Amino acid sequence: MTKLLFVCSQNRLRSPTAEAVFSQYEGLEVESAGLNRGADMPLSSEAVQWADIIFVMEASHRTKLTQRFRPWLQGKRVICLHIPDEYEYMEPALVALLQQKVLPLLGIRF
């Protein structure tokens, strides 16, 4: 079972969409969280430790993640998807973009 963690700013649009999409795939456990204060599900060190692969939506998220959670990132694969904050929750264009970017990294055909 591969554990994926998707991280964005508020955990309201992009990362919850990713969690909903990839939770449907066999062999994956998926969670999502946000880095900003007031995030719907704030990122915790436990979530970082739990994950096998951490996907961040923007380069700034990787920076914040590294600054706040460096001790728990040892040996973790952190991948920036470069998906801007311009999509709604479960917007078809966002779902397609997530699948296009993430599935090949997991060895799953799109």
N, C-alpha and C positions, 0 to 999 in steps of 0.2 A: 504494500500500500504506500503510495507516494503522497506526502503531505504538502499541499500548496497553500501559501499565504499570499493574499493579494492586498496591497497597501495603497491607499490614496490619501487625500487630505482629510475629508470629513466622514468617510465610510457611508456615504449616502447614495452615490450614483455609480461610479466606475468599479470600485472594488466589490460592492455587493452584487453588481451585475456579473462580474467574473465569478464570484462564489456561486451564484445561482446557475450559471452556465456550466461550469466545470464540475459541480457536484453531481451532475447527471452522468459523468463518465465513470465506468467501472475502474477500480484500482486507484482511484484518487480520493483523498480526504481533503476538503477545502474549507478554509476560513478566510475572513477578511477583516480589516481594521483600518482605522484612520490615524494619522499622525498629529493632526491639529487639536488644540484644546477644544472641547465641545464636540468631538467626533462622536457619532452614534455608538461606535464600538472602538474605544481608544486602544491603540496598540500597546501590548504588554510584553515584558521580557519572557513570560511564559509562552506566549504565542510565537515569539521569535525562536525560542528554544524548540518548540514543537515542530516547526516547519522544516521540511527538507529543502524546499526551494521557495524563495521569497521574490515575488514580482512586485515592483513598484511602477507606478504609472508615469512618473516624471523624474528627471534627473535630480530635481530639488528634493524629492522624497528619498532618494538614495542618500543624499547628503545628510538630511535630518535623521534618517535611520542609523547611519554610521555614527553620527555624533551622539545620539541618545542610547544606542544599544550595542556599541562596539564589543563589550565583553561577551555578549551572547551570539555574535556573528561569526565567531571563529569556525572555519570550515563550512560556512553556509554559502550557498549559491544565491546571489542577489542579481536579478535581471531587471533592467529598466525597459519597459515596453514603449515609452515615448508616446503615450496617449494623453492628449490635452483634455482639460476639463471643459468640454464643450458638448457633452452628450447627456441625455436623460437616462434614467434607470431603465434597463432592458431595451433601449433603443436598438432597432435592428442593425443599424450601421456600427454601433459599439459592439454588439454581439459578434458580428462578422469580423470586425477588426481584432477582437480578442482571440477568436478562434484561429484566425490567420496567423497571428503572432505567437500564440502559446502552443498550439497543438504540434507544430513541427519540433519545437524544443523538447517536447515530451515523447517524440517518436510516434505520434498518433497522426494518422492521415486526416487531412482536412477535407 
